[in-house]
Amino acid sequence: MTDKSLWAYGDTSGHAAGAMLSGYKVEALDGSIGKVDKHSDELGSAWIVVDTGVWIFGKEVLLPAGTVTRIDPDERVVRLNRTKEEIRSAPEFVRERHLEDLEYRRMLSGHYGSPQA
């Protein structure tokens, strides 16, 4: 997976530009990880922020849109092609720097760069 495709929703994800994903349940390959807190549709820089709640003690994680395999608007579920452990071990989400910090984006690209499913 290239850096460009990692930061874009796949053609078969079911993503619709402008869709409101906040509040959708998020499912990793091996179970639920939380709910979408916020998201971006920006071309070449799309992502979702997941509030993991008690699963990782209230941690938020930023996931590149390329990790999304399917969005189901009827069930309000976002499905990912990553495991809970891959998400748990991701670089810490820092709300103040995620939009502007290229080094943070590189760390995430390195962590999520190869699809596991």
Backbone as a printed PyTorch tensor [residue, N CA C, xyz], in Angstrom:
tensor([[[  0.8570,  -1.1710,   0.0000],
         [  0.0000,   0.0000,   0.0000],
         [  0.8980,   1.2280,   0.0000]],

        [[  0.6380,   2.1370,  -0.9010],
         [  1.4390,   3.3560,  -0.9750],
         [  0.9350,   4.3590,   0.0600]],

        [[  1.7850,   5.3350,   0.3740],
         [  1.3760,   6.3680,   1.3120],
         [  0.1240,   7.0790,   0.8080]],

        [[  0.0470,   7.3090,  -0.4990],
         [ -1.1030,   8.0020,  -1.0820],
         [ -2.3830,   7.1970,  -0.8650]],

        [[ -2.3550,   5.8930,  -1.1270],
         [ -3.5680,   5.0960,  -0.9720],
         [ -3.9020,   4.8450,   0.4940]],

        [[ -2.8920,   4.8970,   1.3740],
         [ -3.1430,   4.7260,   2.7990],
         [ -3.9970,   5.8600,   3.3400]],

        [[ -3.8700,   7.0400,   2.7620],
         [ -4.5820,   8.2220,   3.2380],
         [ -5.7950,   8.5580,   2.3750]],

        [[ -6.3830,   7.5230,   1.7620],
         [ -7.6010,   7.6820,   0.9590],
         [ -8.5130,   6.4830,   1.2010]],

        [[ -9.8100,   6.7110,   1.1540],
         [-10.7590,   5.6120,   1.2720],
         [-10.6940,   4.7730,  -0.0020]],

        [[-10.7010,   3.4610,   0.1370],
         [-10.6760,   2.5730,  -1.0190],
         [-11.9610,   2.6590,  -1.8220]],

        [[-11.8690,   2.3070,  -3.0870],
         [-13.0320,   2.3670,  -3.9760],
         [-14.1870,   1.4930,  -3.5080]],

        [[-13.8890,   0.4000,  -2.8110],
         [-14.9420,  -0.5260,  -2.3710],
         [-15.3380,  -0.3280,  -0.9040]],

        [[-14.8630,   0.7520,  -0.2750],
         [-15.1430,   0.9730,   1.1470],
         [-16.5840,   1.4010,   1.4190]],

        [[-17.2480,   1.9050,   0.4010],
         [-18.6020,   2.4080,   0.6090],
         [-18.6280,   3.8350,   1.1410]],

        [[-17.4680,   4.4780,   1.1660],
         [-17.4060,   5.8470,   1.6640],
         [-18.0680,   6.8000,   0.6790]],

        [[-18.8810,   7.6850,   1.2070],
         [-19.5220,   8.7300,   0.4010],
         [-18.9920,  10.0730,   0.8880]],

        [[-18.4540,  10.8560,  -0.0150],
         [-17.9210,  12.1680,   0.3590],
         [-18.9770,  12.9630,   1.1030]],

        [[-18.5550,  13.5710,   2.1940],
         [-19.4660,  14.3780,   2.9900],
         [-20.2920,  13.5880,   3.9950]],

        [[-20.1600,  12.2680,   4.0140],
         [-20.9110,  11.4500,   4.9700],
         [-20.4650,  11.7890,   6.3910]],

        [[-21.3860,  11.7820,   7.3090],
         [-21.0830,  12.0420,   8.7170],
         [-20.8640,  10.7040,   9.4190]],

        [[-19.6230,  10.4160,   9.7790],
         [-19.2770,   9.1430,  10.4020],
         [-19.1810,   9.2250,  11.9230]],

        [[-19.2160,  10.4130,  12.4860],
         [-19.1040,  10.5640,  13.9390],
         [-20.1700,   9.7230,  14.6280]],

        [[-19.7290,   8.9670,  15.6300],
         [-20.6400,   8.1030,  16.3780],
         [-20.7460,   6.6930,  15.8410]],

        [[-20.2160,   6.4370,  14.6310],
         [-20.2580,   5.0860,  14.0830],
         [-19.3960,   4.1610,  14.9380]],

        [[-19.8410,   2.9350,  15.1480],
         [-19.0630,   1.9080,  15.8280],
         [-17.9070,   1.5040,  14.9080]],

        [[-16.7360,   1.1880,  15.4960],
         [-15.5660,   0.8060,  14.7040],
         [-15.1730,  -0.6180,  15.0640]],

        [[-15.0490,  -1.4680,  14.0370],
         [-14.7220,  -2.8780,  14.2090],
         [-13.3740,  -3.1920,  13.5780]],

        [[-12.4440,  -3.6860,  14.4050],
         [-11.1760,  -4.2190,  13.8960],
         [-11.4490,  -5.6410,  13.3920]],

        [[-10.4280,  -6.2940,  12.8500],
         [-10.5930,  -7.6670,  12.3720],
         [-11.0420,  -8.6160,  13.4770]],

        [[-10.6600,  -8.2960,  14.7130],
         [-10.9470,  -9.2000,  15.8290],
         [-11.8570,  -8.5860,  16.8940]],

        [[-12.6740,  -7.6180,  16.5170],
         [-13.6640,  -7.0990,  17.4510],
         [-13.7550,  -5.5900,  17.4930]],

        [[-14.6650,  -5.1300,  18.3210],
         [-14.9670,  -3.7080,  18.4450],
         [-13.8300,  -2.9650,  19.1420]],

        [[-13.5400,  -1.7430,  18.6610],
         [-12.4970,  -0.9300,  19.2930],
         [-13.0040,   0.4250,  19.7710]],

        [[-14.2180,   0.8040,  19.4360],
         [-14.7220,   2.0980,  19.8900],
         [-15.6400,   2.7320,  18.8730]],

        [[-15.6710,   4.0730,  18.9080],
         [-16.5470,   4.8310,  18.0170],
         [-15.7700,   5.9610,  17.3500]],

        [[-16.2190,   6.3330,  16.1560],
         [-15.6070,   7.4420,  15.4350],
         [-15.9070,   8.7370,  16.1880]],

        [[-14.8390,   9.4550,  16.5160],
         [-14.9770,  10.7590,  17.1710],
         [-15.0600,  11.8550,  16.1200]],

        [[-14.1270,  11.8150,  15.1620],
         [-14.1570,  12.7680,  14.0530],
         [-13.4610,  12.1340,  12.8590]],

        [[-13.5770,  12.7860,  11.7170],
         [-13.0090,  12.2200,  10.4920],
         [-12.7510,  13.3150,   9.4760]],

        [[-11.9580,  12.9580,   8.4740],
         [-11.6450,  13.8860,   7.3920],
         [-11.8060,  13.1800,   6.0590]],

        [[-12.3180,  13.9020,   5.1010],
         [-12.4420,  13.3970,   3.7300],
         [-11.4190,  14.0360,   2.8060]],

        [[-10.5030,  14.8060,   3.3550],
         [ -9.5660,  15.5610,   2.5390],
         [ -8.8050,  14.6490,   1.5830]],

        [[ -8.8030,  14.9910,   0.3250],
         [ -8.1600,  14.1970,  -0.7030],
         [ -6.6790,  13.9920,  -0.3860]],

        [[ -6.2510,  12.7460,  -0.3140],
         [ -4.8610,  12.4170,  -0.0380],
         [ -4.4580,  12.5420,   1.4200]],

        [[ -5.4060,  12.8970,   2.2840],
         [ -5.1170,  13.0570,   3.7060],
         [ -6.3480,  12.7090,   4.5420]],

        [[ -7.0790,  11.6780,   4.1300],
         [ -8.3070,  11.2910,   4.8290],
         [ -7.9850,  10.3620,   5.9980]],

        [[ -8.7380,  10.5000,   7.0960],
         [ -8.4850,   9.7280,   8.3080],
         [ -9.7370,   9.6880,   9.1680]],

        [[ -9.7110,   8.7970,  10.1810],
         [-10.7310,   8.7970,  11.2170],
         [-10.0150,   8.8010,  12.5730]],

        [[-10.6220,   9.4490,  13.5490],
         [-10.1480,   9.3980,  14.9330],
         [-11.1680,   8.5590,  15.6880]],

        [[-10.6560,   7.5310,  16.3750],
         [-11.5150,   6.6180,  17.1130],
         [-11.3030,   6.8230,  18.6090]],

        [[-12.4070,   7.0370,  19.3060],
         [-12.3840,   7.0830,  20.7650],
         [-12.5480,   5.6470,  21.2360]],

        [[-11.5040,   5.0980,  21.8500],
         [-11.5230,   3.6880,  22.2430],
         [-12.2300,   3.4580,  23.5750]],

        [[-12.6600,   4.5250,  24.2360],
         [-13.3740,   4.3660,  25.5010],
         [-12.5490,   3.5840,  26.5030]],

        [[-13.1620,   2.6350,  27.1780],
         [-12.4520,   1.8730,  28.2070],
         [-11.5270,   0.8130,  27.6370]],

        [[-11.6600,   0.5130,  26.3360],
         [-10.8470,  -0.5430,  25.7370],
         [ -9.3570,  -0.2600,  25.9050]],

        [[ -8.9120,   0.9600,  25.6380],
         [ -7.5180,   1.3390,  25.8900],
         [ -7.5150,   2.5510,  26.8350]],

        [[ -8.3070,   2.4890,  27.8720],
         [ -8.3360,   3.5220,  28.9030],
         [ -8.5520,   4.9230,  28.3420]],

        [[ -9.5130,   5.0610,  27.4600],
         [ -9.8770,   6.3690,  26.9590],
         [ -8.9680,   6.9370,  25.8870]],

        [[ -8.0770,   6.1470,  25.3800],
         [ -7.1440,   6.6040,  24.3460],
         [ -7.9010,   6.8790,  23.0410]],

        [[ -7.4440,   7.8930,  22.3400],
         [ -7.9280,   8.1370,  20.9840],
         [ -6.8300,   7.7030,  20.0240]],

        [[ -7.2340,   7.1580,  18.8900],
         [ -6.2720,   6.7550,  17.8650],
         [ -6.6890,   7.3430,  16.5310]],

        [[ -5.6860,   7.7200,  15.7530],
         [ -5.9290,   8.2180,  14.4110],
         [ -5.5980,   7.0970,  13.4420]],

        [[ -6.5190,   6.7920,  12.5480],
         [ -6.3450,   5.7350,  11.5600],
         [ -6.4600,   6.3140,  10.1600]],

        [[ -5.4780,   6.0810,   9.3080],
         [ -5.5950,   6.5270,   7.9200],
         [ -6.8090,   5.8770,   7.2510]],

        [[ -7.4470,   6.5900,   6.3550],
         [ -8.6530,   6.0930,   5.6920],
         [ -8.4240,   4.7820,   4.9420]],

        [[ -7.1960,   4.5110,   4.5210],
         [ -6.9010,   3.2720,   3.8120],
         [ -7.0280,   2.0290,   4.6670]],

        [[ -7.1530,   2.1900,   5.9910],
         [ -7.3670,   1.0380,   6.8690],
         [ -8.8440,   0.6530,   6.9280]],

        [[ -9.7070,   1.4850,   6.3540],
         [-11.1480,   1.2300,   6.3430],
         [-11.4810,   0.3140,   5.1630]],

        [[-12.1040,  -0.8240,   5.4650],
         [-12.5060,  -1.7370,   4.3880],
         [-13.9580,  -1.5630,   3.9940]],

        [[-14.7980,  -1.1780,   4.9530],
         [-16.2160,  -1.0620,   4.6420],
         [-16.8940,  -0.1170,   5.6130]],

        [[-17.7530,   0.7290,   5.0790],
         [-18.5900,   1.6000,   5.8940],
         [-20.0330,   1.1780,   5.6380]],

        [[-20.7280,   0.8260,   6.7030],
         [-22.1170,   0.3830,   6.5940],
         [-23.0180,   1.4400,   7.2310]],

        [[-23.6270,   2.3000,   6.4020],
         [-24.4590,   3.3740,   6.9640],
         [-25.7330,   2.8520,   7.6370]],

        [[-26.2450,   1.6990,   7.2160],
         [-27.4510,   1.1540,   7.8410],
         [-27.1810,   0.6930,   9.2680]],

        [[-26.0520,   0.0280,   9.4700],
         [-25.6740,  -0.4450,  10.8060],
         [-24.8370,   0.5720,  11.5670]],

        [[-24.3940,   1.6450,  10.8770],
         [-23.5350,   2.6810,  11.4570],
         [-22.2490,   2.0600,  12.0080]],

        [[-21.5770,   1.2960,  11.1210],
         [-20.3460,   0.5960,  11.4840],
         [-19.2670,   0.8880,  10.4420]],

        [[-18.0480,   1.1220,  10.9420],
         [-16.8620,   1.2480,  10.1040],
         [-16.0070,   0.0120,  10.3820]],

        [[-15.6720,  -0.7470,   9.3370],
         [-14.8590,  -1.9570,   9.4940],
         [-13.4390,  -1.6850,   8.9940]],

        [[-12.4670,  -2.2060,   9.7360],
         [-11.0470,  -1.9720,   9.4450],
         [-10.3400,  -3.2610,   9.0410]],

        [[ -9.1980,  -3.1160,   8.3650],
         [ -8.3860,  -4.2740,   8.0080],
         [ -7.1610,  -4.3830,   8.9170]],

        [[ -7.3290,  -4.0430,  10.1740],
         [ -6.2750,  -4.1200,  11.1690],
         [ -6.8050,  -4.8060,  12.4250]],

        [[ -5.9060,  -5.3970,  13.2060],
         [ -6.2930,  -6.0470,  14.4550],
         [ -6.2950,  -5.0290,  15.5950]],

        [[ -6.8860,  -5.4400,  16.7070],
         [ -6.8770,  -4.6000,  17.9000],
         [ -5.4460,  -4.2990,  18.3340]],

        [[ -4.5800,  -5.2980,  18.3000],
         [ -3.2010,  -5.0940,  18.7400],
         [ -2.4690,  -4.0890,  17.8500]],

        [[ -2.6930,  -4.1500,  16.5380],
         [ -2.0680,  -3.1730,  15.6410],
         [ -2.5250,  -1.7610,  15.9820]],

        [[ -3.7790,  -1.6200,  16.3290],
         [ -4.3290,  -0.3120,  16.6700],
         [ -3.8240,   0.1220,  18.0430]],

        [[ -3.8160,  -0.7830,  18.9940],
         [ -3.3420,  -0.4850,  20.3430],
         [ -1.8830,  -0.0230,  20.3310]],

        [[ -1.0550,  -0.5980,  19.4580],
         [  0.3710,  -0.2790,  19.4310],
         [  0.7200,   0.8820,  18.4950]],

        [[ -0.2790,   1.5660,  17.9830],
         [ -0.0500,   2.6990,  17.0790],
         [  0.5980,   3.8600,  17.8250]],

        [[  1.2990,   4.7350,  17.0960],
         [  1.8350,   5.9480,  17.7300],
         [  0.7050,   6.7190,  18.4180]],

        [[  1.0140,   7.2840,  19.5630],
         [  0.0100,   8.0000,  20.3390],
         [ -0.5830,   9.1520,  19.5410]],

        [[ -1.9010,   9.2920,  19.6210],
         [ -2.6020,  10.3730,  18.9440],
         [ -2.4190,  11.6610,  19.7420]],

        [[ -1.9440,  12.6830,  19.0660],
         [ -1.7660,  13.9930,  19.6900],
         [ -2.6150,  14.9750,  18.8950]],

        [[ -3.7480,  15.3060,  19.4660],
         [ -4.7470,  16.1300,  18.7720],
         [ -4.1550,  17.4300,  18.2310]],

        [[ -3.2680,  18.0540,  18.9800],
         [ -2.7230,  19.3580,  18.5920],
         [ -1.7890,  19.2870,  17.3900]],

        [[ -1.2430,  18.1200,  17.0790],
         [ -0.2570,  18.0820,  16.0060],
         [ -0.6390,  17.2280,  14.8030]],

        [[ -1.7470,  16.5260,  14.8430],
         [ -2.0160,  15.5760,  13.7730],
         [ -2.2790,  16.2070,  12.4100]],

        [[ -2.7970,  17.3940,  12.3630],
         [ -3.1200,  17.9920,  11.0700],
         [ -1.9090,  18.6010,  10.3670]],

        [[ -0.9630,  19.1020,  11.1220],
         [  0.1510,  19.8460,  10.5370],
         [  1.4910,  19.1160,  10.5800]],

        [[  1.6300,  18.1140,  11.4080],
         [  2.9200,  17.4960,  11.6740],
         [  3.2150,  16.3550,  10.6990]],

        [[  4.1140,  16.6080,   9.7560],
         [  4.4500,  15.5940,   8.7480],
         [  5.1860,  14.4070,   9.3550]],

        [[  5.9650,  14.6290,  10.3950],
         [  6.6660,  13.5250,  11.0520],
         [  5.6700,  12.5640,  11.6950]],

        [[  4.6170,  13.0890,  12.2960],
         [  3.5700,  12.2530,  12.8880],
         [  2.8860,  11.4190,  11.8040]],

        [[  2.5900,  12.0480,  10.6910],
         [  1.9730,  11.3200,   9.5760],
         [  2.9030,  10.2200,   9.0650]],

        [[  4.2110,  10.4900,   8.9960],
         [  5.1800,   9.4710,   8.5750],
         [  5.2030,   8.2900,   9.5500]],

        [[  5.1240,   8.5910,  10.8460],
         [  5.0910,   7.5170,  11.8450],
         [  3.8560,   6.6410,  11.6460]],

        [[  2.7190,   7.2740,  11.4170],
         [  1.4960,   6.4970,  11.1880],
         [  1.5820,   5.6950,   9.8940]],

        [[  2.1310,   6.3090,   8.8480],
         [  2.2950,   5.6000,   7.5790],
         [  3.1820,   4.3740,   7.7600]],

        [[  4.2530,   4.5230,   8.5330],
         [  5.1330,   3.3960,   8.7990],
         [  4.4380,   2.3080,   9.5880]],

        [[  3.6170,   2.7040,  10.5300],
         [  2.9250,   1.7300,  11.3760],
         [  1.8330,   0.9840,  10.6040]],

        [[  1.0340,   1.7030,   9.8390],
         [ -0.1050,   1.1000,   9.1510],
         [  0.1610,   0.7840,   7.6900]],

        [[  1.3710,   1.0150,   7.2130],
         [  1.6730,   0.9450,   5.7940],
         [  1.3610,  -0.3270,   5.0550]],

        [[  1.4050,  -1.4660,   5.6890],
         [  1.1480,  -2.7370,   4.9950],
         [ -0.1560,  -3.3570,   5.5010]],

        [[ -1.1330,  -3.5300,   4.6190],
         [ -2.3880,  -4.1250,   5.0660],
         [ -2.1670,  -5.5620,   5.5300]],

        [[ -2.8580,  -5.9450,   6.5780],
         [ -2.7150,  -7.2850,   7.1420],
         [ -3.8190,  -8.2210,   6.6910]],

        [[ -4.7880,  -7.7150,   5.9990],
         [ -5.8940,  -8.5770,   5.5540],
         [ -6.1810,  -8.3500,   4.1030]]])
